[in-house]
């Protein structure tokens, strides 16, 4: 049986909108967390931040977070 959790981010700072970078990091963090469960899942972005930007950020994590050899 499929189950659904919906996450809505409400900004508390009314002086500015969430940036694409902030949104991308949040979405990727949620994906990483769920990846550590035994369940199959989908994280469906809102479409306001381009997927290629989100993928590029994910790729950058692999460059930034290197384990020592």
Biopython code that builds the backbone (N, CA, C, O; Angstrom):
import numpy as np
from Bio.PDB.StructureBuilder import StructureBuilder

atoms = [
    (1, "UNK", "N", (0.837, -1.176, 0.000)),
    (1, "UNK", "CA", (0.000, 0.000, 0.000)),
    (1, "UNK", "C", (0.888, 1.248, 0.000)),
    (1, "UNK", "O", (1.816, 1.354, 0.803)),
    (2, "UNK", "N", (0.604, 2.178, -0.892)),
    (2, "UNK", "CA", (1.333, 3.447, -0.923)),
    (2, "UNK", "C", (0.874, 4.341, 0.225)),
    (2, "UNK", "O", (-0.303, 4.356, 0.585)),
    (3, "UNK", "N", (1.811, 5.079, 0.785)),
    (3, "UNK", "CA", (1.529, 6.061, 1.822)),
    (3, "UNK", "C", (2.136, 7.375, 1.354)),
    (3, "UNK", "O", (3.066, 7.369, 0.547)),
    (4, "UNK", "N", (1.630, 8.492, 1.841)),
    (4, "UNK", "CA", (2.095, 9.789, 1.378)),
    (4, "UNK", "C", (2.332, 10.720, 2.557)),
    (4, "UNK", "O", (1.538, 10.782, 3.495)),
    (5, "UNK", "N", (3.440, 11.437, 2.485)),
    (5, "UNK", "CA", (3.757, 12.515, 3.415)),
    (5, "UNK", "C", (3.960, 13.762, 2.568)),
    (5, "UNK", "O", (4.744, 13.747, 1.620)),
    (6, "UNK", "N", (3.278, 14.815, 2.894)),
    (6, "UNK", "CA", (3.451, 16.073, 2.161)),
    (6, "UNK", "C", (4.158, 17.066, 3.074)),
    (6, "UNK", "O", (3.764, 17.254, 4.225)),
    (7, "UNK", "N", (5.193, 17.694, 2.556)),
    (7, "UNK", "CA", (5.953, 18.690, 3.305)),
    (7, "UNK", "C", (5.753, 20.034, 2.620)),
    (7, "UNK", "O", (6.067, 20.196, 1.441)),
    (8, "UNK", "N", (5.232, 20.981, 3.361)),
    (8, "UNK", "CA", (5.044, 22.343, 2.851)),
    (8, "UNK", "C", (5.940, 23.252, 3.676)),
    (8, "UNK", "O", (5.837, 23.272, 4.902)),
    (9, "UNK", "N", (6.809, 23.999, 3.027)),
    (9, "UNK", "CA", (7.713, 24.906, 3.722)),
    (9, "UNK", "C", (7.092, 26.293, 3.713)),
    (9, "UNK", "O", (6.858, 26.882, 2.658)),
    (10, "UNK", "N", (6.832, 26.796, 4.900)),
    (10, "UNK", "CA", (6.303, 28.153, 5.040)),
    (10, "UNK", "C", (7.436, 29.043, 5.518)),
    (10, "UNK", "O", (8.068, 28.778, 6.541)),
    (11, "UNK", "N", (7.671, 30.063, 4.787)),
    (11, "UNK", "CA", (8.759, 30.969, 5.131)),
    (11, "UNK", "C", (8.330, 31.878, 6.275)),
    (11, "UNK", "O", (7.227, 32.424, 6.282)),
    (12, "UNK", "N", (9.229, 32.025, 7.238)),
    (12, "UNK", "CA", (8.931, 32.899, 8.368)),
    (12, "UNK", "C", (9.457, 34.306, 8.147)),
    (12, "UNK", "O", (9.005, 35.253, 8.790)),
    (13, "UNK", "N", (10.409, 34.443, 7.241)),
    (13, "UNK", "CA", (10.968, 35.763, 6.924)),
    (13, "UNK", "C", (10.225, 36.306, 5.711)),
    (13, "UNK", "O", (10.486, 35.884, 4.585)),
    (14, "UNK", "N", (9.328, 37.211, 5.927)),
    (14, "UNK", "CA", (8.508, 37.744, 4.836)),
    (14, "UNK", "C", (9.259, 38.756, 3.960)),
    (14, "UNK", "O", (8.726, 39.248, 2.966)),
    (15, "UNK", "N", (10.492, 39.052, 4.343)),
    (15, "UNK", "CA", (11.263, 40.022, 3.569)),
    (15, "UNK", "C", (11.919, 39.425, 2.335)),
    (15, "UNK", "O", (12.372, 40.155, 1.453)),
    (16, "UNK", "N", (11.971, 38.094, 2.272)),
    (16, "UNK", "CA", (12.610, 37.472, 1.105)),
    (16, "UNK", "C", (12.027, 36.096, 0.863)),
    (16, "UNK", "O", (11.498, 35.461, 1.775)),
    (17, "UNK", "N", (12.129, 35.642, -0.379)),
    (17, "UNK", "CA", (11.692, 34.299, -0.754)),
    (17, "UNK", "C", (12.846, 33.319, -0.587)),
    (17, "UNK", "O", (14.013, 33.710, -0.572)),
    (18, "UNK", "N", (12.505, 32.048, -0.462)),
    (18, "UNK", "CA", (13.516, 31.005, -0.423)),
    (18, "UNK", "C", (14.250, 30.998, -1.762)),
    (18, "UNK", "O", (13.624, 31.055, -2.820)),
    (19, "UNK", "N", (15.563, 30.927, -1.710)),
    (19, "UNK", "CA", (16.349, 30.908, -2.945)),
    (19, "UNK", "C", (16.323, 29.509, -3.555)),
    (19, "UNK", "O", (15.981, 28.535, -2.885)),
    (20, "UNK", "N", (16.687, 29.423, -4.824)),
    (20, "UNK", "CA", (16.802, 28.120, -5.475)),
    (20, "UNK", "C", (17.835, 27.253, -4.758)),
    (20, "UNK", "O", (17.639, 26.046, -4.614)),
    (21, "UNK", "N", (18.928, 27.861, -4.309)),
    (21, "UNK", "CA", (19.966, 27.092, -3.617)),
    (21, "UNK", "C", (19.432, 26.520, -2.305)),
    (21, "UNK", "O", (19.683, 25.356, -1.994)),
    (22, "UNK", "N", (18.704, 27.317, -1.538)),
    (22, "UNK", "CA", (18.136, 26.834, -0.278)),
    (22, "UNK", "C", (17.135, 25.704, -0.529)),
    (22, "UNK", "O", (17.140, 24.692, 0.171)),
    (23, "UNK", "N", (16.286, 25.886, -1.525)),
    (23, "UNK", "CA", (15.294, 24.870, -1.866)),
    (23, "UNK", "C", (15.968, 23.577, -2.303)),
    (23, "UNK", "O", (15.565, 22.486, -1.898)),
    (24, "UNK", "N", (16.995, 23.709, -3.131)),
    (24, "UNK", "CA", (17.719, 22.549, -3.632)),
    (24, "UNK", "C", (18.368, 21.770, -2.499)),
    (24, "UNK", "O", (18.278, 20.543, -2.465)),
    (25, "UNK", "N", (19.018, 22.459, -1.575)),
    (25, "UNK", "CA", (19.647, 21.779, -0.443)),
    (25, "UNK", "C", (18.601, 21.079, 0.424)),
    (25, "UNK", "O", (18.824, 19.958, 0.880)),
    (26, "UNK", "N", (17.472, 21.727, 0.652)),
    (26, "UNK", "CA", (16.414, 21.120, 1.456)),
    (26, "UNK", "C", (15.849, 19.869, 0.775)),
    (26, "UNK", "O", (15.699, 18.832, 1.420)),
    (27, "UNK", "N", (15.539, 19.956, -0.501)),
    (27, "UNK", "CA", (14.999, 18.810, -1.232)),
    (27, "UNK", "C", (16.000, 17.657, -1.270)),
    (27, "UNK", "O", (15.619, 16.501, -1.088)),
    (28, "UNK", "N", (17.280, 17.966, -1.505)),
    (28, "UNK", "CA", (18.299, 16.919, -1.540)),
    (28, "UNK", "C", (18.505, 16.295, -0.160)),
    (28, "UNK", "O", (18.776, 15.098, -0.062)),
    (29, "UNK", "N", (18.382, 17.078, 0.893)),
    (29, "UNK", "CA", (18.501, 16.554, 2.251)),
    (29, "UNK", "C", (17.371, 15.575, 2.554)),
    (29, "UNK", "O", (17.602, 14.519, 3.142)),
    (30, "UNK", "N", (16.166, 15.919, 2.158)),
    (30, "UNK", "CA", (15.025, 15.030, 2.352)),
    (30, "UNK", "C", (15.252, 13.733, 1.573)),
    (30, "UNK", "O", (14.993, 12.644, 2.085)),
    (31, "UNK", "N", (15.731, 13.853, 0.349)),
    (31, "UNK", "CA", (16.006, 12.663, -0.469)),
    (31, "UNK", "C", (17.060, 11.782, 0.205)),
    (31, "UNK", "O", (16.894, 10.564, 0.278)),
    (32, "UNK", "N", (18.156, 12.397, 0.704)),
    (32, "UNK", "CA", (19.216, 11.628, 1.357)),
    (32, "UNK", "C", (18.681, 10.896, 2.584)),
    (32, "UNK", "O", (19.021, 9.735, 2.808)),
    (33, "UNK", "N", (17.861, 11.555, 3.368)),
    (33, "UNK", "CA", (17.294, 10.946, 4.565)),
    (33, "UNK", "C", (16.441, 9.724, 4.200)),
    (33, "UNK", "O", (16.593, 8.655, 4.791)),
    (34, "UNK", "N", (15.556, 9.891, 3.236)),
    (34, "UNK", "CA", (14.690, 8.783, 2.843)),
    (34, "UNK", "C", (15.461, 7.645, 2.196)),
    (34, "UNK", "O", (15.038, 6.491, 2.258)),
    (35, "UNK", "N", (16.570, 7.961, 1.587)),
    (35, "UNK", "CA", (17.406, 6.943, 0.940)),
    (35, "UNK", "C", (17.916, 5.921, 1.940)),
    (35, "UNK", "O", (18.271, 4.802, 1.567)),
    (36, "UNK", "N", (17.953, 6.303, 3.214)),
    (36, "UNK", "CA", (18.440, 5.422, 4.277)),
    (36, "UNK", "C", (17.348, 4.543, 4.874)),
    (36, "UNK", "O", (17.571, 3.899, 5.900)),
    (37, "UNK", "N", (16.184, 4.504, 4.259)),
    (37, "UNK", "CA", (15.102, 3.635, 4.701)),
    (37, "UNK", "C", (14.998, 2.466, 3.718)),
    (37, "UNK", "O", (15.552, 2.533, 2.621)),
    (38, "UNK", "N", (14.305, 1.414, 4.094)),
    (38, "UNK", "CA", (14.151, 0.279, 3.178)),
    (38, "UNK", "C", (13.018, 0.463, 2.166)),
    (38, "UNK", "O", (12.693, -0.472, 1.435)),
    (39, "UNK", "N", (12.424, 1.634, 2.112)),
    (39, "UNK", "CA", (11.242, 1.853, 1.288)),
    (39, "UNK", "C", (11.569, 2.482, -0.059)),
    (39, "UNK", "O", (12.547, 3.218, -0.190)),
    (40, "UNK", "N", (10.757, 2.191, -1.041)),
    (40, "UNK", "CA", (10.825, 2.867, -2.335)),
    (40, "UNK", "C", (10.060, 4.177, -2.193)),
    (40, "UNK", "O", (9.001, 4.203, -1.567)),
    (41, "UNK", "N", (10.573, 5.253, -2.758)),
    (41, "UNK", "CA", (9.941, 6.560, -2.567)),
    (41, "UNK", "C", (10.193, 7.465, -3.759)),
    (41, "UNK", "O", (11.038, 7.180, -4.607)),
    (42, "UNK", "N", (9.464, 8.534, -3.808)),
    (42, "UNK", "CA", (9.678, 9.610, -4.776)),
    (42, "UNK", "C", (9.687, 10.926, -4.016)),
    (42, "UNK", "O", (8.859, 11.140, -3.130)),
    (43, "UNK", "N", (10.609, 11.799, -4.354)),
    (43, "UNK", "CA", (10.577, 13.177, -3.876)),
    (43, "UNK", "C", (10.224, 14.006, -5.101)),
    (43, "UNK", "O", (10.975, 14.036, -6.075)),
    (44, "UNK", "N", (9.094, 14.669, -5.051)),
    (44, "UNK", "CA", (8.590, 15.394, -6.216)),
    (44, "UNK", "C", (8.744, 16.896, -5.963)),
    (44, "UNK", "O", (8.002, 17.470, -5.166)),
    (45, "UNK", "N", (9.704, 17.531, -6.637)),
    (45, "UNK", "CA", (9.908, 18.966, -6.430)),
    (45, "UNK", "C", (8.747, 19.790, -6.984)),
    (45, "UNK", "O", (7.947, 19.302, -7.782)),
    (46, "UNK", "N", (8.671, 21.038, -6.547)),
    (46, "UNK", "CA", (7.553, 21.901, -6.943)),
    (46, "UNK", "C", (7.671, 22.442, -8.366)),
    (46, "UNK", "O", (6.733, 23.058, -8.871)),
    (47, "UNK", "N", (8.806, 22.219, -9.012)),
    (47, "UNK", "CA", (8.964, 22.647, -10.401)),
    (47, "UNK", "C", (9.450, 24.074, -10.567)),
    (47, "UNK", "O", (9.682, 24.512, -11.694)),
    (48, "UNK", "N", (9.612, 24.814, -9.476)),
    (48, "UNK", "CA", (10.082, 26.198, -9.597)),
    (48, "UNK", "C", (11.595, 26.278, -9.774)),
    (48, "UNK", "O", (12.105, 27.217, -10.386)),
    (49, "UNK", "N", (12.305, 25.299, -9.241)),
    (49, "UNK", "CA", (13.756, 25.231, -9.422)),
    (49, "UNK", "C", (14.038, 24.181, -10.485)),
    (49, "UNK", "O", (13.568, 23.050, -10.359)),
    (50, "UNK", "N", (14.789, 24.515, -11.526)),
    (50, "UNK", "CA", (15.045, 23.557, -12.604)),
    (50, "UNK", "C", (15.743, 22.293, -12.106)),
    (50, "UNK", "O", (16.638, 22.354, -11.263)),
    (51, "UNK", "N", (15.323, 21.154, -12.638)),
    (51, "UNK", "CA", (15.914, 19.872, -12.261)),
    (51, "UNK", "C", (17.400, 19.811, -12.526)),
    (51, "UNK", "O", (18.133, 19.188, -11.758)),
    (52, "UNK", "N", (17.870, 20.446, -13.598)),
    (52, "UNK", "CA", (19.303, 20.396, -13.882)),
    (52, "UNK", "C", (20.101, 21.127, -12.814)),
    (52, "UNK", "O", (21.233, 20.745, -12.519)),
    (53, "UNK", "N", (19.530, 22.169, -12.234)),
    (53, "UNK", "CA", (20.215, 22.865, -11.135)),
    (53, "UNK", "C", (20.274, 21.969, -9.904)),
    (53, "UNK", "O", (21.294, 21.917, -9.218)),
    (54, "UNK", "N", (19.176, 21.260, -9.623)),
    (54, "UNK", "CA", (19.150, 20.356, -8.479)),
    (54, "UNK", "C", (20.145, 19.215, -8.678)),
    (54, "UNK", "O", (20.818, 18.815, -7.728)),
    (55, "UNK", "N", (20.248, 18.688, -9.891)),
    (55, "UNK", "CA", (21.209, 17.626, -10.187)),
    (55, "UNK", "C", (22.642, 18.122, -10.075)),
    (55, "UNK", "O", (23.510, 17.403, -9.580)),
    (56, "UNK", "N", (22.900, 19.352, -10.532)),
    (56, "UNK", "CA", (24.253, 19.909, -10.445)),
    (56, "UNK", "C", (24.675, 20.073, -8.986)),
    (56, "UNK", "O", (25.832, 19.836, -8.639)),
    (57, "UNK", "N", (23.742, 20.475, -8.142)),
    (57, "UNK", "CA", (24.045, 20.608, -6.718)),
    (57, "UNK", "C", (24.365, 19.246, -6.132)),
    (57, "UNK", "O", (25.305, 19.106, -5.350)),
    (58, "UNK", "N", (23.580, 18.239, -6.510)),
    (58, "UNK", "CA", (23.842, 16.879, -6.042)),
    (58, "UNK", "C", (25.229, 16.418, -6.475)),
    (58, "UNK", "O", (25.958, 15.823, -5.682)),
    (59, "UNK", "N", (25.595, 16.683, -7.703)),
    (59, "UNK", "CA", (26.927, 16.317, -8.197)),
    (59, "UNK", "C", (28.017, 17.025, -7.397)),
    (59, "UNK", "O", (29.065, 16.443, -7.117)),
    (60, "UNK", "N", (27.770, 18.281, -7.030)),
    (60, "UNK", "CA", (28.765, 19.051, -6.276)),
    (60, "UNK", "C", (28.992, 18.453, -4.888)),
    (60, "UNK", "O", (30.098, 18.533, -4.354)),
    (61, "UNK", "N", (27.959, 17.858, -4.305)),
    (61, "UNK", "CA", (28.139, 17.205, -2.998)),
    (61, "UNK", "C", (29.232, 16.149, -3.076)),
    (61, "UNK", "O", (30.023, 16.000, -2.146)),
    (62, "UNK", "N", (29.275, 15.420, -4.176)),
    (62, "UNK", "CA", (30.292, 14.377, -4.344)),
    (62, "UNK", "C", (31.693, 14.947, -4.427)),
    (62, "UNK", "O", (32.654, 14.276, -4.048)),
    (63, "UNK", "N", (31.830, 16.161, -4.911)),
    (63, "UNK", "CA", (33.126, 16.824, -4.981)),
    (63, "UNK", "C", (33.492, 17.397, -3.618)),
    (63, "UNK", "O", (34.639, 17.290, -3.182)),
    (64, "UNK", "N", (32.521, 18.002, -2.950)),
    (64, "UNK", "CA", (32.780, 18.670, -1.668)),
    (64, "UNK", "C", (33.000, 17.696, -0.516)),
    (64, "UNK", "O", (33.781, 17.972, 0.396)),
    (65, "UNK", "N", (32.323, 16.575, -0.556)),
    (65, "UNK", "CA", (32.364, 15.643, 0.582)),
    (65, "UNK", "C", (33.146, 14.394, 0.215)),
    (65, "UNK", "O", (32.578, 13.315, 0.045)),
    (66, "UNK", "N", (34.433, 14.553, 0.099)),
    (66, "UNK", "CA", (35.297, 13.424, -0.266)),
    (66, "UNK", "C", (35.866, 12.786, 0.987)),
    (66, "UNK", "O", (36.296, 13.488, 1.902)),
    (67, "UNK", "N", (35.873, 11.464, 1.036)),
    (67, "UNK", "CA", (36.511, 10.741, 2.118)),
    (67, "UNK", "C", (38.016, 10.713, 1.852)),
    (67, "UNK", "O", (38.436, 10.641, 0.697)),
    (68, "UNK", "N", (38.827, 10.767, 2.902)),
    (68, "UNK", "CA", (40.268, 10.687, 2.675)),
    (68, "UNK", "C", (40.654, 9.311, 2.142)),
    (68, "UNK", "O", (40.068, 8.295, 2.516)),
    (69, "UNK", "N", (41.643, 9.302, 1.269)),
    (69, "UNK", "CA", (42.076, 8.032, 0.651)),
    (69, "UNK", "C", (42.997, 7.266, 1.568)),
    (69, "UNK", "O", (43.456, 6.180, 1.215)),
]
sb = StructureBuilder()
sb.init_structure("model")
sb.init_model(0)
sb.init_chain("A")
sb.init_seg("    ")
for serial, (resi, resn, name, xyz) in enumerate(atoms, 1):
    if name == "N":
        sb.init_residue(resn, " ", resi, " ")
    sb.init_atom(name, np.array(xyz, "f"), 0.0, 1.0, " ", f" {name:<3s}", serial, name[0])
structure = sb.get_structure()
